[in-house]
Each structure stands twice: as C-alpha cells, then as structure tokens.
Amino acid sequence: MIETKAAVLKLNPRDTVAVALRPITAGEIIEIDEIKLTAEQDIPQGHKIALQPMEENQDVIKYGYPIGHMLSPVAAGEWLHTHNVKTNLSGELDYTYTPDIHQVHYPKKALTFKGYRRSNGKVGIRNDLFIVPTVGCVNGMAELMLKRFTAKHPDLGPFDNITILKHPYGCSQLGTDHANTREVLIDAVKHPNAGGVLVFGLGCENNTVDAFKEKLGNYDPERVKFLIAQDVYDEVESGVSLLEELYAAAKKDHRTEVPLAALNVGLKCGGSDGFSGITANPLLGAFSDFLIAQGGSTILTEVPEMFGAEHMLMARAENEAVFERIVQLINDFKQYFLDFGEPVYENPSPGNKDGGITTLEDKSLGCTQKAGTAPVVDVLSYGEKLKKQGLSLLQAPGNDLVAASALASSDCHLVLFTTGRGTPFGAYVPTVKVATNSTIFERKGHWMDFNAGTLLEQSMETVLEQFIQKVIAVASGEPTRNEENDVREVAIFKTGVTL
C-alpha cells in the first residue's frame, strides 16, 4: 500500500528521482525521506522529480537502476523528462551468465476454473467459433457468411463468441512472411479456446488450403471444416452449411471444473504511463508468481521493451542454455532494427512520454515487472506453442495487436493487458485490461476490466486476491470488456516484401 497523502513516491532506496502521485505545482514543498524539496516547475502526475542535484552525464536512478543520464545539470526539485534526460543504451551487447534468482514463493491452493476439456487433452476457457481466412481476399465473403449464420442463431447457441480472424495476407508473400501467416493461422485453428473452426480459402492464393491442411497435421474433422470459394457455386451458402455442422458438434460441449494449473496466461502492456511500473505491472508480476506456484504458465513478450532490462531476465534463466537463448532473442531483435536502418532504442511512444516515461530503460524496467520473480524456463520463437510449465519469453514486437496475437498463438488462454492511457482493442482470446490508475479506469470503464490503481490505497496482498478471483471468473466464462464490445482481432508480424 502506498500512502495516498504523499505527493511523490520513491521506488527504491538507491533512486535519485521520485514519481509524482498527483500533479505538483511549482513552488510546492515536497517532503520525502525526512527531506524537504521545493518543486522548481509544475510536474505532471506520473512524471519524475529530482531528489538531489545532478550533474551533466550523471546517471538517473529509478527502480534502483540507471534509466539514462542527464543532458544538463539540475537542482533538487526539478522536473526530469525527455528535455533533460537521455538513454544510455546503444547497439548489441555482450552478456555473461550470472544467475540471480530470488523467487517469491506462494502457497499452493486447491483452486479451479470452469473450462472446456478438449479431445486432444487440452483445456479451453471459451467455446468459440473461428472463421479463419487463408487469404485476405475472402474476408468480405466471410462476413456475409457470418451475418447469414447469426441471423439463424442470434444467441450463438453453444458458442461464447464467433470471430472472423480477418487479415490482409495469405498471398503475395514469400519466405518468413508467408511462414508467419500460415503458422499464426494454424495456431488459431489448434487453439484450445476454439470449439469449432472453418478454414476458408479462395483457391488461387499461395497459402493454399491443401498446403495449410498438410502443415496443420492431425485435427478433429468434426471440429475443423474447410471451404475453397472457387470450388463451389455459392461459397456463402456452402459456408453456412459447414457452420451448422460445427454448431451441432459444439452442442455436446459443457464447462467442467479444471485445476488452475491448466491455465496459460499472456503478459502484455500498452499505453503505459508513469504508474505502470508502480501498480499494474507489479500486480501482474505477483499474479505470474502465484499462477506458476499453482502449476500454471505465463508468457512475457514485447522484446524491444526488454531492452535496458534484459540483464535482469538473463540472470533469471534457469540454466545456461536458456540464458544463451535469451541473448539470441535480444540480439536478433536488435539486428532486426539495424537491418532496416532504424535506431534500436526508438522508444517510448508519444503517449508513454505524456504519461511520464522518459527513456526505454525507464519503460523496460517497468514493463518486465509483469514477469514477477520466477525463473525463465524457455524461450519461444514467433508462432511457437508453449512447451514448458512456468515462465517463458516469446519472440514478438511491442505492437499491441501483433504481440497479443502472438501470445494467443502460443496457446495463452487469455492475455492480461496493463495500460495507463487506455485502449479498446482485444485479441482473439479474452484480453483483460488492467488500469494502472483510477482515473483511466473510471473515465474508460467500458474498456477496463480491473483497477490496479487501488494499490495506492490497498495492500498488494488484498488486491492480488481480488485479481486472482477476477481471472478465475474470466476463465470460467465471465466476458471481458473487449468481448462485450465485440472487439476481437488478429494481427500478423510482417517483415519482408510484398509481391
């Protein structure tokens, strides 16, 4: 719990800055650690105030680590932000494996959620119907198909949601881009939240249905259907007929009690602000540690937002082999930037800066708190399914839609998404929006699912227990805001040429 009467918060004893918990007016007297400061300028909520005089090139310390260096001298009480602080980061680095794991252990509890047991042994938290276009050309016909189908079944029957995984790809792609498109769509077909899937192709695209089926491997023909538009007279009528078959099969499905250990959760942030590393991200970190203690799994992605904090994740690798894979993950993503002639550390976003985040180190040290304290047990390639219980890292960019889709593709049942600025989007799995502050939670309540801003008034223990119950409720069928708003999307990572 944070003392709400305080004007600022110091996050670590080593810090040379504090975070404004509310807007501070120039001339206001600030008391912290038995020191009185006078605010030299107006300081927005979530932004930083210098706790001591600092010289040019001196490191600025937040979270106990450097987040950049001073561009010019400042006095105690001055506002520190992009106008006078710059990142310390540059290109690729050399790393040494120095294990440093201090895992917080939670007691194991007999907790369950109500999920769907699948014939392949997996468990889903939704019984969704997916229409998966193999190529963007058929998106419109899929919409007509869905419109006709839902006119017959306005209550959706056995399905929780019906989603067309619309995308613009599947043709005019080569190499990695073609492979990524096919892999992510196959991941959706195999997702345990899918109670039925219609794979819908055109017939002349390079992502052909026949090649797709071959790559898909074993599947349940009662739950996965295929349609090629050019092979039938009326693709909409043919599609509706196949959807009716999936509808009939899904009628047999029902929720049953499942141990919490079966839950896979994606960890994501977007529209971060100065409170992200104080409230919502630490809450997700505590939840990650708790879920892993129950036998569950979590996945952290957004590789560019690990830059500046990657050494902390590397130190938590469970062995040297995992450490080497984390190094490769980080350096490969840096090279991706360099291959396109782009600066590696072109981050944070304008919205992040408005919210008080100054440098990428500032952002990353806050972002990686979502991963808690557990050891890193695995590193997944883009489009790869979860393989090991515990905390894994996943190759994907920071872009909200692409990263959340990648988490869904890795078999995350849901995505926990922290935000201080707010966003209405949702992946094709339930996307739980966790507000970093009460202001955005109240102002955008139709976007938000949980208010982590209460950590300014309540203990972590209290808020974590509330959050655990919220996640269990969502896993058991309670709709998230993005589901209520009928906002469910897929975005595929593209890196190459278009023919």
Legacy VTK file of the C-alpha trace (Angstrom):
# vtk DataFile Version 3.0
C-alpha trace
ASCII
DATASET POLYDATA
POINTS 499 float
0.000 0.000 0.000
1.198 3.499 -0.885
0.408 6.481 1.323
-2.060 8.457 -0.815
-1.419 11.713 1.073
2.144 11.669 -0.208
2.834 13.819 -3.241
5.678 11.652 -4.569
6.894 8.081 -4.338
10.487 6.835 -4.207
10.568 3.312 -5.648
13.976 2.128 -4.403
16.340 3.381 -1.686
19.032 3.951 -4.343
16.803 6.168 -6.506
17.750 9.757 -7.305
14.223 10.560 -8.520
10.694 10.159 -7.233
7.407 9.811 -9.125
4.641 12.395 -8.751
1.488 10.670 -7.469
-0.553 13.728 -8.407
0.121 16.953 -10.325
2.642 19.098 -8.433
2.631 22.876 -8.661
5.794 24.954 -8.977
6.805 26.244 -5.547
5.077 23.407 -3.690
7.012 21.965 -0.739
7.582 18.211 -1.053
8.583 16.086 1.938
10.212 12.686 1.390
12.735 10.680 3.439
12.914 13.492 6.003
13.964 15.879 3.227
12.054 18.958 2.120
12.170 19.906 -1.551
10.687 22.815 -3.429
9.236 21.923 -6.827
11.038 24.132 -9.331
8.428 23.621 -12.084
4.937 22.197 -12.473
5.342 18.411 -12.581
2.594 16.293 -14.191
1.221 13.199 -12.483
3.385 10.141 -13.154
6.472 12.223 -14.023
9.788 12.423 -12.158
11.216 14.975 -9.735
14.926 15.153 -8.879
15.630 14.253 -5.250
19.153 15.674 -5.339
21.331 17.924 -7.514
22.711 16.095 -10.560
25.482 16.963 -12.968
25.646 16.659 -16.729
26.180 12.991 -17.799
25.320 11.706 -14.308
23.133 8.582 -14.290
19.497 8.964 -13.268
18.453 6.120 -10.946
14.889 4.744 -10.825
13.787 1.259 -9.700
17.343 1.062 -8.330
18.879 1.057 -11.825
20.066 3.717 -14.306
17.337 4.818 -16.712
19.558 7.258 -18.617
21.850 10.207 -17.979
21.493 13.948 -17.502
21.899 16.202 -20.549
22.471 19.202 -18.295
22.859 19.944 -14.568
19.690 20.103 -12.428
18.887 21.126 -8.880
16.855 19.099 -6.406
13.162 19.646 -7.081
13.466 19.991 -10.864
11.334 18.109 -13.353
13.233 15.305 -15.136
11.964 14.158 -18.510
12.863 13.965 -22.206
14.105 17.575 -22.280
16.996 16.838 -19.921
17.424 13.028 -19.725
18.698 10.691 -22.461
19.017 6.899 -22.726
22.333 5.178 -22.000
21.575 2.380 -24.466
23.187 1.637 -27.807
23.546 -1.432 -30.073
24.235 -5.103 -29.388
25.983 -6.013 -26.146
27.982 -8.915 -24.788
26.405 -10.739 -21.846
27.668 -13.116 -19.160
25.553 -15.695 -17.395
25.424 -14.677 -13.729
22.420 -16.383 -12.113
20.489 -14.183 -9.701
17.090 -15.695 -8.882
15.111 -14.562 -5.855
11.750 -16.186 -6.499
8.767 -15.255 -4.361
7.006 -18.474 -3.414
3.239 -18.603 -2.918
1.391 -21.481 -1.226
-0.407 -23.929 -3.486
-4.194 -23.715 -3.241
-6.934 -26.046 -4.471
-8.292 -23.503 -6.945
-10.197 -24.368 -10.105
-11.937 -22.682 -13.017
-14.722 -23.944 -15.248
-13.259 -24.783 -18.629
-13.802 -26.985 -21.661
-11.855 -30.240 -21.876
-10.871 -30.996 -25.483
-10.471 -34.391 -27.129
-6.694 -33.828 -27.522
-6.254 -33.355 -23.761
-6.023 -29.562 -23.811
-8.382 -27.237 -21.946
-10.134 -24.130 -23.251
-11.692 -21.229 -21.354
-14.025 -20.332 -24.246
-16.095 -22.328 -26.700
-15.515 -20.007 -29.638
-16.251 -20.439 -33.317
-13.443 -19.182 -35.559
-13.683 -18.466 -39.259
-10.063 -18.478 -40.436
-9.458 -16.985 -43.909
-6.314 -18.359 -45.504
-6.150 -15.157 -47.580
-7.478 -11.624 -47.114
-9.464 -11.792 -50.381
-12.289 -13.745 -48.709
-12.734 -11.548 -45.627
-15.855 -9.905 -47.073
-17.487 -13.203 -48.014
-16.752 -14.499 -44.522
-18.644 -11.510 -43.109
-21.658 -12.249 -45.346
-21.486 -15.892 -44.259
-21.399 -14.935 -40.587
-24.255 -12.455 -40.997
-26.477 -15.146 -42.504
-25.488 -17.700 -39.869
-26.067 -15.412 -36.863
-29.476 -14.407 -38.263
-30.431 -18.048 -37.688
-28.674 -18.251 -34.300
-28.745 -14.777 -32.692
-27.980 -16.209 -29.232
-24.873 -18.049 -30.606
-26.072 -21.307 -29.005
-23.117 -23.355 -27.709
-20.569 -20.707 -28.735
-19.267 -17.926 -26.478
-18.083 -15.803 -29.415
-17.890 -16.060 -33.187
-14.832 -14.407 -34.684
-13.563 -13.936 -38.216
-9.775 -13.759 -37.968
-9.556 -11.111 -40.678
-6.119 -10.210 -42.048
-4.740 -8.838 -45.339
-2.223 -11.607 -46.029
-2.003 -15.154 -47.420
-0.967 -14.144 -50.913
1.905 -12.159 -52.486
4.150 -13.212 -49.602
7.451 -15.056 -49.562
9.808 -16.614 -47.020
9.357 -15.656 -43.399
6.241 -13.576 -44.016
4.468 -16.460 -45.741
5.556 -18.853 -42.977
4.421 -16.449 -40.237
0.965 -16.020 -41.796
0.423 -19.744 -42.156
1.820 -20.555 -38.691
-0.287 -17.995 -36.825
-3.464 -19.106 -38.603
-2.677 -22.768 -37.867
-2.111 -21.799 -34.227
-5.627 -20.323 -34.159
-7.142 -23.477 -35.661
-5.440 -25.534 -32.940
-6.216 -23.135 -30.098
-7.967 -24.824 -27.162
-10.479 -21.961 -26.935
-11.855 -22.989 -30.346
-14.941 -25.186 -30.186
-15.242 -25.106 -33.962
-13.221 -23.748 -36.896
-13.993 -23.087 -40.550
-10.845 -22.616 -42.651
-11.897 -20.520 -45.651
-9.720 -20.142 -48.751
-10.095 -18.539 -52.156
-8.383 -21.147 -54.305
-5.534 -19.366 -56.088
-3.559 -17.902 -53.154
-0.091 -19.121 -52.235
-1.383 -20.064 -48.778
-3.411 -22.881 -50.340
-5.889 -24.855 -48.280
-4.214 -28.157 -49.278
-0.790 -26.953 -48.075
-2.443 -25.500 -44.973
-4.053 -28.860 -44.137
-0.762 -30.678 -44.637
1.029 -28.280 -42.280
-1.857 -28.467 -39.802
-1.301 -32.179 -39.220
-3.792 -34.105 -37.090
-7.126 -32.402 -36.474
-10.651 -33.324 -35.416
-12.775 -33.372 -38.620
-15.893 -32.879 -36.539
-14.499 -29.559 -35.257
-12.439 -28.282 -38.209
-14.004 -27.763 -41.653
-12.518 -26.487 -44.916
-14.002 -24.483 -47.774
-12.451 -23.207 -51.035
-14.552 -20.432 -52.549
-13.565 -21.074 -56.162
-14.557 -24.748 -55.890
-18.245 -24.144 -55.101
-21.089 -22.272 -56.784
-22.242 -20.312 -53.693
-19.462 -20.024 -51.094
-21.703 -18.206 -48.611
-24.388 -20.892 -48.626
-21.741 -23.642 -48.525
-20.042 -21.901 -45.625
-23.245 -21.533 -43.644
-23.903 -25.254 -44.110
-20.470 -26.081 -42.670
-21.016 -23.667 -39.765
-24.251 -25.528 -38.993
-22.248 -28.759 -38.749
-19.828 -27.114 -36.315
-22.786 -25.725 -34.347
-24.266 -29.221 -33.992
-20.944 -30.674 -32.824
-20.419 -27.917 -30.236
-23.790 -28.627 -28.621
-22.110 -31.504 -26.779
-19.665 -29.178 -25.014
-20.014 -28.074 -21.413
-17.838 -26.476 -18.750
-16.287 -28.598 -16.034
-14.027 -27.897 -13.049
-10.372 -27.697 -14.098
-7.324 -27.113 -11.830
-5.807 -23.644 -12.106
-2.583 -25.393 -13.138
-4.072 -25.801 -16.645
-4.176 -22.040 -17.224
-1.760 -20.332 -19.646
-1.650 -16.545 -19.369
-0.027 -13.928 -21.611
1.530 -10.818 -20.038
1.293 -7.596 -22.059
1.254 -3.833 -21.575
0.385 -0.928 -23.837
-0.288 2.758 -23.461
1.977 2.643 -20.403
2.373 5.598 -18.072
4.376 6.584 -15.018
2.197 4.332 -12.836
2.624 1.167 -14.927
5.777 0.117 -13.060
4.230 1.062 -9.705
0.787 -0.596 -9.769
-0.440 -2.757 -12.652
2.821 -4.350 -13.807
3.890 -5.382 -10.283
0.371 -6.801 -9.815
0.790 -8.953 -12.927
4.212 -9.996 -11.646
2.704 -11.128 -8.362
-0.062 -12.969 -10.235
2.516 -14.635 -12.500
4.426 -15.910 -9.466
1.171 -17.087 -7.877
-0.039 -18.915 -11.004
3.330 -20.610 -11.529
3.202 -21.779 -7.890
-0.140 -23.439 -8.732
1.468 -25.265 -11.680
0.298 -22.816 -14.362
2.268 -20.933 -17.011
2.834 -17.338 -18.083
4.490 -15.834 -21.157
6.207 -12.450 -21.459
6.799 -10.907 -24.884
7.442 -7.395 -26.367
11.155 -7.994 -26.911
12.071 -4.347 -27.727
10.603 -3.416 -24.339
13.042 -5.756 -22.643
15.963 -3.639 -23.933
17.578 -1.989 -20.927
16.235 -4.603 -18.515
17.308 -7.740 -20.383
20.160 -8.392 -17.937
17.590 -8.963 -15.193
15.760 -11.591 -17.265
19.043 -13.225 -18.285
20.055 -13.533 -14.642
16.812 -15.433 -14.054
17.466 -18.067 -16.748
17.096 -21.477 -15.094
20.267 -22.704 -16.827
22.959 -21.551 -19.225
21.165 -22.966 -22.268
18.131 -20.782 -21.561
20.455 -17.825 -20.930
22.018 -18.252 -24.386
18.576 -18.329 -25.982
17.604 -15.100 -24.205
20.798 -13.466 -25.505
19.918 -14.618 -29.019
16.347 -13.347 -28.593
17.562 -9.876 -27.601
20.379 -9.517 -30.133
18.327 -10.911 -33.030
15.659 -8.301 -32.377
18.253 -5.546 -32.197
19.632 -6.730 -35.538
16.096 -6.602 -36.961
16.071 -2.857 -36.227
19.573 -2.364 -37.641
18.787 -4.290 -40.850
16.191 -1.647 -41.663
18.474 1.233 -40.683
16.315 2.124 -37.689
17.561 3.160 -34.219
17.402 0.277 -31.768
16.085 2.435 -28.939
13.368 4.470 -30.718
11.027 4.046 -27.800
8.917 5.112 -25.745
5.866 6.285 -27.720
4.446 9.828 -27.514
1.687 8.560 -25.224
4.232 6.891 -22.936
6.139 10.171 -22.687
2.992 12.127 -21.910
2.347 9.635 -19.111
5.788 10.181 -17.563
8.033 7.538 -19.164
11.277 9.179 -20.342
13.634 6.532 -21.789
13.493 2.923 -22.913
15.256 1.842 -19.706
12.521 3.642 -17.747
9.892 1.787 -19.782
11.602 -1.619 -19.781
12.339 -1.689 -16.051
8.615 -1.099 -15.506
7.476 -3.490 -18.255
9.488 -6.505 -17.152
7.920 -6.390 -13.695
4.984 -8.204 -15.299
7.169 -11.335 -15.239
7.431 -11.433 -11.457
10.397 -13.261 -9.918
10.172 -16.835 -11.229
12.994 -18.401 -13.276
12.771 -18.193 -17.066
12.329 -21.795 -18.229
12.031 -21.398 -22.010
12.278 -19.028 -24.991
9.697 -19.409 -27.765
10.002 -18.409 -31.404
7.227 -16.369 -33.019
4.264 -18.677 -33.663
5.610 -21.433 -31.406
3.345 -23.158 -28.886
4.041 -23.228 -25.134
6.108 -26.283 -24.201
7.142 -25.983 -20.535
5.339 -25.118 -17.320
6.493 -21.855 -15.748
7.645 -18.519 -17.183
8.598 -18.361 -20.869
9.733 -15.495 -23.091
8.268 -15.126 -26.590
9.712 -13.545 -29.713
7.370 -10.742 -30.841
7.461 -6.946 -31.155
5.912 -4.458 -28.749
2.983 -3.563 -31.040
-0.165 -4.280 -29.042
-2.155 -6.215 -31.641
0.811 -8.188 -33.006
2.158 -9.094 -29.547
-1.248 -10.038 -28.114
-1.950 -12.181 -31.198
1.433 -13.869 -30.735
0.555 -14.660 -27.112
-2.754 -16.157 -28.247
-0.922 -18.186 -30.900
1.363 -19.650 -28.228
-1.752 -21.156 -26.550
-2.355 -18.468 -23.937
-5.984 -18.803 -22.887
-6.163 -15.104 -22.107
-3.987 -12.000 -22.164
-3.542 -9.725 -19.139
-3.008 -6.246 -20.561
-1.940 -3.330 -18.365
-2.496 0.237 -19.533
-2.330 3.740 -18.131
-3.526 5.538 -21.257
-6.253 3.067 -22.258
-7.081 1.089 -25.396
-10.252 -0.677 -26.592
-8.623 -3.457 -28.641
-8.774 -7.161 -27.908
-7.010 -10.239 -29.228
-8.974 -13.293 -30.367
-8.656 -14.608 -26.815
-10.099 -12.732 -23.797
-7.977 -9.636 -23.161
-8.214 -8.417 -19.554
-7.477 -4.669 -19.385
-5.811 -3.714 -16.108
-5.788 0.035 -15.425
-2.667 1.466 -13.810
-4.589 4.355 -12.250
-8.112 5.003 -11.049
-8.597 7.991 -13.359
-8.408 5.955 -16.576
-10.426 3.121 -15.006
-13.272 5.497 -14.181
-13.083 7.509 -17.412
-12.874 4.478 -19.702
-14.822 1.922 -17.713
-16.235 0.428 -20.924
-12.658 -0.550 -21.891
-11.314 -1.626 -18.494
-11.734 -4.864 -16.541
-9.738 -4.265 -13.347
-8.385 -1.265 -11.474
-4.823 -1.740 -10.212
-4.845 1.906 -9.166
-6.316 0.702 -5.863
-2.774 -0.377 -4.941
-2.295 3.266 -3.953
-4.823 2.599 -1.176
-4.753 -1.160 -0.512
-2.059 -3.761 0.091
-0.689 -5.966 -2.691
-1.991 -8.996 -0.802
-5.553 -7.626 -0.858
-5.518 -6.506 -4.492
-3.819 -9.708 -5.669
-6.557 -11.819 -4.068
-9.195 -9.712 -5.847
-7.298 -10.082 -9.112
-6.977 -13.860 -8.765
-10.737 -14.105 -8.369
-11.227 -11.861 -11.398
-9.000 -14.054 -13.578
-10.780 -17.202 -12.389
-14.143 -15.586 -13.218
-12.950 -14.685 -16.730
-11.511 -18.175 -17.240
-14.884 -19.576 -16.158
-16.826 -17.567 -18.738
-17.237 -14.023 -17.459
-16.874 -11.837 -20.584
-14.130 -9.242 -20.763
-14.834 -5.709 -21.972
-13.374 -6.444 -25.388
-15.754 -9.410 -25.699
-18.722 -7.322 -24.583
-17.738 -4.698 -27.157
-17.380 -7.403 -29.826
-13.759 -6.389 -30.477
-11.601 -9.440 -31.243
-8.740 -9.249 -33.717
-5.635 -10.952 -35.069
-2.521 -9.151 -36.335
0.355 -10.995 -38.009
4.007 -9.932 -37.849
5.252 -8.844 -41.293
8.929 -8.223 -42.076
9.518 -8.777 -45.789
8.495 -7.801 -49.314
5.032 -7.902 -50.851
4.912 -9.237 -54.423
LINES 1 500
499 0 1 2 3 4 5 6 7 8 9 10 11 12 13 14 15 16 17 18 19 20 21 22 23 24 25 26 27 28 29 30 31 32 33 34 35 36 37 38 39 40 41 42 43 44 45 46 47 48 49 50 51 52 53 54 55 56 57 58 59 60 61 62 63 64 65 66 67 68 69 70 71 72 73 74 75 76 77 78 79 80 81 82 83 84 85 86 87 88 89 90 91 92 93 94 95 96 97 98 99 100 101 102 103 104 105 106 107 108 109 110 111 112 113 114 115 116 117 118 119 120 121 122 123 124 125 126 127 128 129 130 131 132 133 134 135 136 137 138 139 140 141 142 143 144 145 146 147 148 149 150 151 152 153 154 155 156 157 158 159 160 161 162 163 164 165 166 167 168 169 170 171 172 173 174 175 176 177 178 179 180 181 182 183 184 185 186 187 188 189 190 191 192 193 194 195 196 197 198 199 200 201 202 203 204 205 206 207 208 209 210 211 212 213 214 215 216 217 218 219 220 221 222 223 224 225 226 227 228 229 230 231 232 233 234 235 236 237 238 239 240 241 242 243 244 245 246 247 248 249 250 251 252 253 254 255 256 257 258 259 260 261 262 263 264 265 266 267 268 269 270 271 272 273 274 275 276 277 278 279 280 281 282 283 284 285 286 287 288 289 290 291 292 293 294 295 296 297 298 299 300 301 302 303 304 305 306 307 308 309 310 311 312 313 314 315 316 317 318 319 320 321 322 323 324 325 326 327 328 329 330 331 332 333 334 335 336 337 338 339 340 341 342 343 344 345 346 347 348 349 350 351 352 353 354 355 356 357 358 359 360 361 362 363 364 365 366 367 368 369 370 371 372 373 374 375 376 377 378 379 380 381 382 383 384 385 386 387 388 389 390 391 392 393 394 395 396 397 398 399 400 401 402 403 404 405 406 407 408 409 410 411 412 413 414 415 416 417 418 419 420 421 422 423 424 425 426 427 428 429 430 431 432 433 434 435 436 437 438 439 440 441 442 443 444 445 446 447 448 449 450 451 452 453 454 455 456 457 458 459 460 461 462 463 464 465 466 467 468 469 470 471 472 473 474 475 476 477 478 479 480 481 482 483 484 485 486 487 488 489 490 491 492 493 494 495 496 497 498
